[in-house]
Amino acid sequence: MTVRQPRYSKEEFARRGDELYETQVRAQVEAGNHGKIVAIDIETGTFEVADTPMVAVDRLYGRVPDAQPWVIRIGHRAVFRFGSRSLRKTV
């Protein structure tokens, strides 16, 4: 089993992940994928969408073995929620 080590501080990791999601990934994945998980390599911008974090990250590692994955639930502020509401707009 490969042991992967983070190469960035938690703050830098989050900043890069959020920036990539907002500027490059969100527009490509949001339609039709609300509630799914996207794993983004914060160094290359490569991403994978899946129903669970484990599957999304495994697919990302399959494409980018040395990836630094940032994971977010599409249409939400975080992967898991504790009583919070979705960002989806009600019509």
C-alpha positions in Angstrom: 0.0 0.0 0.0 1.3 3.4 -0.9 1.5 6.0 1.9 0.8 9.4 0.4 1.9 12.5 2.3 0.4 16.0 2.0 2.7 18.5 0.4 0.8 21.6 1.5 -0.5 23.1 4.7 -4.2 22.6 5.5 -4.9 26.2 4.6 -3.1 26.0 1.3 -4.7 22.7 0.5 -8.2 24.2 1.1 -7.4 27.4 -0.8 -6.2 25.6 -3.9 -9.1 23.1 -3.8 -11.7 25.8 -3.4 -10.2 27.9 -6.1 -10.0 25.1 -8.6 -13.5 24.0 -7.9 -14.9 27.5 -8.3 -12.9 28.6 -11.4 -12.5 25.4 -13.4 -14.5 22.4 -12.2 -17.9 23.6 -10.9 -19.2 24.7 -14.4 -18.3 21.3 -15.8 -19.9 19.1 -13.1 -22.8 21.0 -11.5 -25.5 20.2 -14.0 -27.1 16.8 -13.3 -24.6 15.9 -10.6 -26.1 17.6 -7.5 -25.1 15.6 -4.4 -22.4 13.6 -6.0 -18.7 13.8 -5.0 -15.9 15.4 -7.0 -12.3 14.7 -6.2 -9.9 17.3 -7.6 -6.1 17.0 -7.7 -5.0 20.4 -6.4 -1.8 20.4 -8.5 -3.1 19.4 -11.9 -6.8 20.3 -11.8 -7.7 16.7 -12.9 -11.0 15.6 -11.3 -13.3 12.6 -11.0 -17.0 12.5 -10.1 -18.6 9.6 -8.2 -21.3 8.8 -5.8 -18.9 8.3 -2.8 -15.7 10.0 -1.8 -13.8 6.7 -1.8 -14.7 5.9 -5.4 -14.0 9.4 -6.6 -10.5 9.5 -5.0 -9.7 5.9 -6.1 -10.5 6.9 -9.7 -8.4 10.1 -9.4 -5.5 8.1 -8.1 -5.9 5.8 -11.1 -5.4 8.7 -13.4 -2.9 10.7 -11.3 -1.1 8.3 -8.9 0.6 11.1 -7.0 -2.5 13.3 -6.7 -3.3 15.6 -3.8 -7.1 15.2 -3.7 -9.5 17.9 -2.6 -13.0 16.4 -2.2 -16.3 18.3 -2.2 -20.0 17.4 -2.6 -21.5 19.1 -5.7 -24.0 21.8 -4.7 -22.9 21.7 -1.0 -20.3 23.5 1.1 -18.8 20.3 2.4 -18.7 16.6 1.7 -20.7 15.6 4.8 -23.4 17.6 6.5 -24.6 17.8 10.1 -28.0 19.4 9.9 -27.0 22.1 7.3 -28.9 23.0 4.2 -28.0 22.5 0.5 -26.8 25.4 -1.6 -29.3 24.4 -4.3 -31.8 27.1 -5.1 -35.5 26.2 -4.8 -37.6 27.2 -7.7 
